[in-house]
Amino acid sequence: MKFLFLANRIPYPPYRGDKLKIYNLAKRLQHHELHLLTFAQTKEEFAYKQELDKIFKSVTLVYLAKWKSALNCLSAPWDSTPLQVQYFRSAEMRKKLDEVLAAHKFDAIHVQHLRMSPYLAARQDIPRILDLPDAYSLYWERRRSAKRSLAVSLFENMEQKRVLDYEPILKKYDLSLVCSQEDLAYLKQVHKLDNIHLLPNGVDLDTFAPRNHNYTHNHTLLFTGNMDYAPNVDAVVYFTNEVLPLIRAKFPNVQFVIAGQRPIKKVQDLANDHVKVTGFIQDLAAVYNEASVVVAPLRFGAGTQNKVLEAMAMGIPVVCSNIGFAGLGIESGEGAIMQTEATAFAESVMQLLSSEAMRRDVGQKGVAVMKSRFGWDAIAKQLEAYLLQIAR
């Protein structure tokens, strides 16, 4: 069959988040005829087209410079549309979309993110899926727990209300998808949706496969993620200031490694003799394999956390907060131990550091969970079933 992917970011290189998901799903659906229409936010991203041509029958890139996106948001004071949606407004994208739809008859269209929802909300003549990374209003709701200035607080409260009011656009699509059971239940309850289903985030089980991990060492804690993303920045600052000192009182040789691209100054300033900020990592799996314990102390956000899934797939024990954990549908200890308070979080990390047997047990349980439920092959089959369902 013939499918179009309408994406908010060019899905290459497939390192994190939005890019990772579309790349891995499309890569496994090449027995269908796939087409891609997406934004490029820098001129350099056009060079990635040759890699995407290996997967998609056609790749159409629309240049949307970041300064243009910023101009889009100037209407914020009198426009009730969420800034996330305003940021991705583009007359050129609408024009290219019309051209692509005129040139091809698609059996179904996959639309990525609430940001892209306006482009096809009104096209009732074409079967469409809207795929959300998370319940975005829930993300903003949880941000209220973080310390922030009055100005930031006012902005975030405004954006949360705008997103909440905007999310009923999901009802205009044949089917909506979200990656977490927790987010699914939230959206169903808040918006009384009957057209929303689950499509989990996945893991490349070839890339993030167990590498004969050495469970004997107990001196390296790891956090991974894009280090200009607000929940990640808050998490590492919180962990360094409030959790790590408790751990180092018992394990003074422990090093905390923050591995992720684009670390902002607030993250870079955390670096010292026991906190290492790496910046971009080419082989993230190798960094996971060197960790004794992976930590994910996020205090706000929604959806599921790739860092947790990837570490579990490699057999590395994880201690994480409740953010994203409930959506996994696992028990605490099945690859990841869930804690929400600083002292308890530190205690669970120290229990793992104190016991090689516990590290091995928790880690191996994570491998079993990932193999059975979170491989991209299985998730791509789920998406294929959803696409075929609405196409018919």
C-alpha positions in Angstrom: 0.0 0.0 0.0 1.0 3.6 -0.3 1.5 5.8 2.8 2.7 9.3 3.5 4.6 10.4 6.6 4.1 14.0 7.5 6.8 14.8 10.1 7.7 17.9 12.1 11.4 17.2 12.0 13.6 15.5 9.4 14.0 11.9 10.8 17.8 11.7 10.5 20.2 11.2 12.1 18.0 8.9 14.3 19.5 9.7 17.6 16.6 10.9 19.9 12.9 11.5 20.2 10.8 12.4 17.1 13.6 11.5 14.6 14.3 8.1 16.2 10.6 7.0 16.0 9.8 7.9 12.4 13.1 6.5 11.1 12.8 3.2 12.9 9.1 2.7 12.0 9.6 3.6 8.3 12.7 1.4 8.0 10.6 -1.6 8.9 7.6 -0.8 6.6 9.5 -0.6 3.3 7.4 -3.5 1.9 4.9 -0.6 1.4 5.5 2.4 -0.8 6.5 5.2 1.6 6.7 8.9 1.0 8.0 11.6 3.4 7.2 15.3 3.7 8.9 17.1 6.5 10.6 20.3 7.6 14.3 21.1 7.5 15.3 23.7 10.0 18.9 24.2 8.8 20.5 24.1 5.3 22.8 21.3 6.6 19.8 19.0 7.1 19.2 18.8 3.3 22.3 16.6 3.1 20.4 13.9 5.0 18.0 13.4 2.1 20.3 10.9 0.5 20.0 8.6 3.6 16.2 9.0 3.7 16.0 8.2 0.0 17.1 4.6 0.9 13.8 4.2 2.8 11.2 6.5 1.2 10.1 6.5 -2.4 10.1 10.3 -2.3 11.4 12.8 0.2 10.2 16.4 0.2 11.9 18.8 2.5 10.4 22.2 3.3 12.9 24.8 4.7 11.7 26.5 7.8 14.4 28.6 9.4 14.3 29.0 13.1 14.1 32.8 12.8 10.9 32.3 10.7 9.5 30.1 13.4 10.3 32.7 15.9 8.4 35.3 13.8 5.4 33.0 13.7 5.2 33.2 17.5 5.0 37.0 17.6 1.2 36.7 17.2 1.1 34.8 20.6 -0.5 37.7 22.6 -3.7 37.6 20.4 -3.6 34.1 19.0 -4.9 31.3 21.3 -3.2 28.6 19.3 -0.4 26.9 21.3 3.1 28.2 20.6 4.2 24.7 19.6 1.7 24.8 16.7 2.4 28.4 15.8 6.1 27.6 15.6 5.6 25.1 12.8 3.2 27.2 10.7 4.3 27.4 7.1 2.6 28.5 3.9 5.3 26.7 2.0 4.4 23.4 3.8 0.8 23.8 2.9 1.7 24.4 -0.7 4.0 21.4 -0.8 1.4 19.2 0.9 -1.2 20.2 -1.7 1.3 19.3 -4.5 2.1 15.9 -2.9 -1.5 15.0 -2.4 -2.3 16.0 -6.0 0.5 13.9 -7.4 -0.2 10.8 -5.3 -3.2 8.8 -4.1 -2.3 7.6 -0.6 -4.1 4.8 1.2 -3.4 6.5 4.5 -1.3 9.3 6.0 0.7 9.3 9.3 0.9 12.7 10.9 3.5 13.2 13.5 2.9 15.4 16.6 0.2 17.9 17.6 2.4 20.5 16.0 1.5 19.1 12.5 -2.2 18.4 13.2 -3.6 21.6 11.5 -2.2 20.6 8.1 -4.6 17.6 7.7 -7.3 18.1 10.3 -9.9 19.2 7.7 -9.1 16.5 5.0 -11.9 14.1 5.8 -11.4 12.6 2.3 -8.1 10.9 3.2 -7.6 8.3 6.0 -5.3 9.9 8.6 -3.5 9.0 11.8 -2.3 11.6 14.3 0.6 10.1 16.3 1.5 12.0 19.5 4.8 11.6 21.4 2.9 12.3 24.6 -0.1 14.0 26.1 1.3 17.5 25.8 -1.2 19.2 28.2 -0.1 16.6 30.8 3.5 17.6 30.1 2.7 21.3 30.8 0.6 20.4 33.9 3.6 18.6 35.4 6.0 21.5 34.7 4.1 23.5 37.4 6.0 21.4 40.0 9.4 22.9 38.9 10.8 26.0 40.4 10.4 28.9 38.0 10.2 32.7 37.9 6.9 34.5 37.8 7.3 35.4 34.1 8.0 31.7 33.2 5.2 30.5 35.4 2.7 32.8 33.7 3.9 31.7 30.2 3.7 28.0 31.1 0.3 28.3 32.6 -0.9 30.1 29.5 0.6 27.4 27.2 -0.9 24.6 29.2 -4.4 26.1 28.9 -3.9 26.6 25.2 -2.7 23.1 24.6 -5.6 21.7 26.6 -8.1 23.7 24.6 -6.4 22.7 21.3 -6.1 18.9 21.9 -9.7 18.1 20.9 -8.4 18.5 17.3 -7.6 14.8 17.8 -11.3 14.0 17.2 -10.9 15.2 13.6 -8.6 12.4 12.8 -9.6 8.8 12.0 -7.3 7.6 14.6 -5.0 9.1 17.2 -2.0 7.3 18.9 0.0 8.0 22.0 3.0 6.1 23.3 2.1 5.6 27.0 -0.7 3.9 28.8 -0.7 6.8 31.3 -1.0 9.4 28.6 -3.7 7.4 26.9 -5.8 7.2 30.0 -5.3 10.9 30.6 -6.4 12.0 27.1 -9.4 9.7 27.2 -10.6 11.1 30.5 -9.9 14.8 29.8 -11.2 14.9 26.2 -13.7 12.0 26.2 -11.9 10.5 23.1 -13.0 7.2 21.5 -10.5 7.3 18.6 -7.2 7.1 20.5 -5.0 4.0 20.9 -1.6 3.0 22.1 1.6 2.8 20.0 4.6 2.5 22.4 8.0 3.9 21.8 10.5 1.3 20.9 14.1 0.3 21.0 16.5 -0.8 18.3 17.3 -4.2 19.8 20.2 -4.6 17.5 21.9 -1.3 18.5 20.9 -1.5 22.1 21.6 -5.2 22.6 23.4 -6.6 25.7 27.2 -6.4 25.3 28.4 -8.8 28.0 28.0 -6.0 30.5 30.4 -6.2 33.5 28.2 -6.1 36.6 31.1 -6.1 39.0 31.9 -2.3 38.9 29.8 0.2 40.9 31.3 3.6 40.3 29.5 5.2 37.3 26.0 6.7 37.2 24.7 7.8 33.8 22.1 10.2 32.5 21.5 10.5 28.7 19.3 12.8 26.6 19.2 16.1 24.7 20.7 18.5 27.1 18.8 21.6 25.9 15.5 19.9 26.7 13.9 21.5 29.8 12.9 18.3 31.6 16.4 16.8 31.1 18.1 20.0 32.2 16.0 20.2 35.4 16.6 16.5 36.0 20.4 16.7 36.0 20.5 19.9 38.0 18.2 18.4 40.6 20.1 15.1 40.7 23.5 16.8 41.0 22.4 19.2 43.8 20.0 17.0 45.8 20.5 13.3 45.1 24.2 12.9 44.2 25.6 14.3 47.5 23.6 11.6 49.4 25.1 8.9 47.3 28.6 10.2 47.4 28.5 10.3 51.2 28.5 6.5 51.0 30.2 6.0 47.6 32.7 8.9 47.4 34.3 7.5 44.2 31.1 7.6 42.2 31.2 9.6 39.0 28.0 11.1 37.4 28.1 11.2 33.6 25.8 13.5 31.7 25.8 12.3 28.1 23.8 14.2 25.5 24.1 16.7 22.7 23.7 20.5 23.0 24.4 20.9 26.7 23.4 24.4 27.7 25.5 26.5 30.0 23.4 25.5 33.0 24.4 21.9 32.4 28.0 22.6 31.5 28.4 24.5 34.8 27.7 21.2 36.7 31.0 19.7 35.5 33.6 19.1 38.2 35.9 16.3 39.4 32.9 13.9 39.9 30.4 15.2 37.3 31.3 14.7 33.6 29.4 16.5 30.8 30.3 14.8 27.5 28.3 16.6 24.9 27.3 14.6 21.7 28.0 10.9 21.8 28.3 8.9 18.6 28.0 5.4 20.1 25.5 5.8 22.9 25.2 2.1 23.5 28.9 1.9 24.5 28.3 4.6 27.1 25.4 2.7 28.5 27.5 -0.4 28.7 30.1 1.4 30.9 27.5 2.6 33.4 26.9 0.8 36.7 23.4 2.4 37.0 21.4 4.6 34.7 19.4 7.3 36.4 16.3 9.2 35.1 15.2 11.6 37.8 12.8 13.6 35.7 10.4 15.8 37.6 8.1 16.8 34.8 7.3 15.6 31.3 5.0 12.9 29.7 5.2 9.9 27.4 8.0 7.4 27.9 11.7 7.9 28.2 14.0 6.5 25.6 16.9 6.6 28.0 15.0 4.1 30.3 14.1 1.8 27.4 17.6 1.8 25.9 19.3 1.1 29.2 16.8 -1.7 30.0 17.4 -3.3 26.6 21.1 -3.5 27.3 20.6 -5.0 30.8 21.8 -1.9 32.7 19.7 -1.3 35.9 17.8 1.9 36.0 16.4 4.1 38.8 13.8 6.5 37.5 11.1 8.8 38.6 7.4 8.3 38.0 7.6 10.4 34.8 7.0 7.9 32.0 7.3 4.8 34.3 3.5 4.2 34.7 3.1 4.2 30.9 5.5 1.2 30.6 3.2 -1.2 32.3 5.9 -2.9 34.3 6.5 -3.4 38.0 9.2 -1.5 39.9 12.3 -3.7 39.7 11.6 -5.2 36.2 14.6 -3.4 34.7 13.8 -0.1 36.4 13.2 0.9 40.0 10.8 3.8 40.5 11.3 6.5 43.1 9.8 10.0 43.4 11.6 11.5 46.4 15.3 12.5 46.6 16.2 10.4 49.6 14.4 7.3 48.4 15.9 7.8 44.9 19.4 8.0 46.4 18.7 4.9 48.6 17.6 2.8 45.6 20.8 3.8 43.7 22.9 2.9 46.7 21.2 -0.5 47.1 22.1 -1.2 43.5 25.7 0.0 44.0 26.0 -2.2 47.1 24.9 -5.4 45.4 26.3 -7.0 42.2 23.6 -9.6 42.4 20.9 -7.0 42.5 22.3 -5.0 39.6 22.4 -8.2 37.5 18.9 -9.3 38.5 17.3 -5.9 37.8 19.3 -5.6 34.5 18.4 -9.0 33.2 14.7 -8.5 33.9 14.9 -5.4 31.8 16.3 -7.3 28.9 13.4 -9.8 29.0 10.8 -7.0 29.1 12.3 -5.1 26.2 12.6 -8.2 24.0 9.0 -9.2 24.6 7.3 -5.9 24.2 9.4 -2.9 23.0 11.3 -3.9 19.9 10.7 -1.7 16.8 9.8 -4.7 14.7 6.8 -5.4 16.9 5.8 -1.7 17.1 6.1 -1.2 13.4 3.6 -4.1 12.9 1.2 -2.3 15.3 1.5 0.9 13.2 1.0 -1.1 10.0 -2.2 -2.6 11.5 -3.5 0.8 12.4 -2.7 2.2 8.9 -4.4 -0.7 7.2 -7.4 -0.4 9.6 -8.2 3.2 8.6 -7.3 2.6 4.9 -10.0 0.0 4.7 
